[in-house]
Amino acid sequence: MLSEKITITAYDYMRLRALANLEVVKIDINYLKKILSDMLDDADIVSPWEIPPDVVTMNSKVQLKNSKTQECMIISLVFPTDADNKNNKLSILTPFGVSLLGRKVGQQIRTQVKVEKLLYQPEAAGDFHL
């Protein structure tokens, strides 16, 4: 379980819960699915209209900053079928992807990476279909 409860939309919750329940053979994926499932069990679930605009949701585009090197990178958090390393689309079923979900602008992830800016959040943009 995470030390901090996350907030996610009901729509993301339903899709992620289905993803966490899929039967997959790979052990590393099963481990990530377990972490995701635990996060969902403890999450505050809100409607897409109620999600704060500074929270990373599925299909959000974020700017991250490494506090040690000061390097910035921009990634989108996506479902596994949309993952594309060349276009910086990170699957939720990666260690970093699962740790990014529900984080707020200004929060640290993995000790030296900070959510610097939320460049795009579907809910804030009115894109509730994503």
Secondary structure as the mmCIF struct_conf table of DSSP 4:
data_model
#
loop_
_struct_conf.conf_type_id
_struct_conf.id
_struct_conf.beg_label_comp_id
_struct_conf.beg_label_asym_id
_struct_conf.beg_label_seq_id
_struct_conf.end_label_comp_id
_struct_conf.end_label_asym_id
_struct_conf.end_label_seq_id
BEND BEND1 SER A 3 GLU A 4
STRN STRN1 THR A 7 THR A 9
HELX_RH_AL_P HELX_RH_AL_P1 ALA A 10 ASN A 21
BEND BEND2 LEU A 22 LEU A 22
HELX_RH_AL_P HELX_RH_AL_P2 ILE A 27 ASP A 42
STRN STRN2 ASP A 44 VAL A 46
TURN_TY1_P TURN_TY1_P1 PRO A 48 GLU A 50
BEND BEND3 ILE A 51 ILE A 51
TURN_TY1_P TURN_TY1_P2 PRO A 53 ASP A 54
STRN STRN3 VAL A 55 VAL A 55
TURN_TY1_P TURN_TY1_P3 MET A 58 ASN A 59
STRN STRN4 LYS A 61 ASN A 66
TURN_TY1_P TURN_TY1_P4 SER A 67 THR A 69
STRN STRN5 CYS A 72 VAL A 78
HELX_RH_3T_P HELX_RH_3T_P1 PRO A 80 ASP A 82
STRN STRN6 ASP A 84 ASP A 84
HELX_RH_3T_P HELX_RH_3T_P2 ASN A 85 ASN A 87
TURN_TY1_P TURN_TY1_P5 ASN A 88 ASN A 88
STRN STRN7 LYS A 89 SER A 91
TURN_TY1_P TURN_TY1_P6 ILE A 92 LEU A 93
BEND BEND4 THR A 94 THR A 94
HELX_RH_AL_P HELX_RH_AL_P3 PRO A 95 LEU A 100
TURN_TY1_P TURN_TY1_P7 LEU A 101 GLY A 102
STRN STRN8 LYS A 104 LYS A 104
TURN_TY1_P TURN_TY1_P8 VAL A 105 GLY A 106
STRN STRN9 GLN A 108 ILE A 109
TURN_TY1_P TURN_TY1_P9 ARG A 110 GLN A 112
STRN STRN10 VAL A 113 TYR A 120
TURN_TY1_P TURN_TY1_P10 PRO A 122 GLY A 126
TURN_TY1_P TURN_TY1_P11 PHE A 128 HIS A 129
#
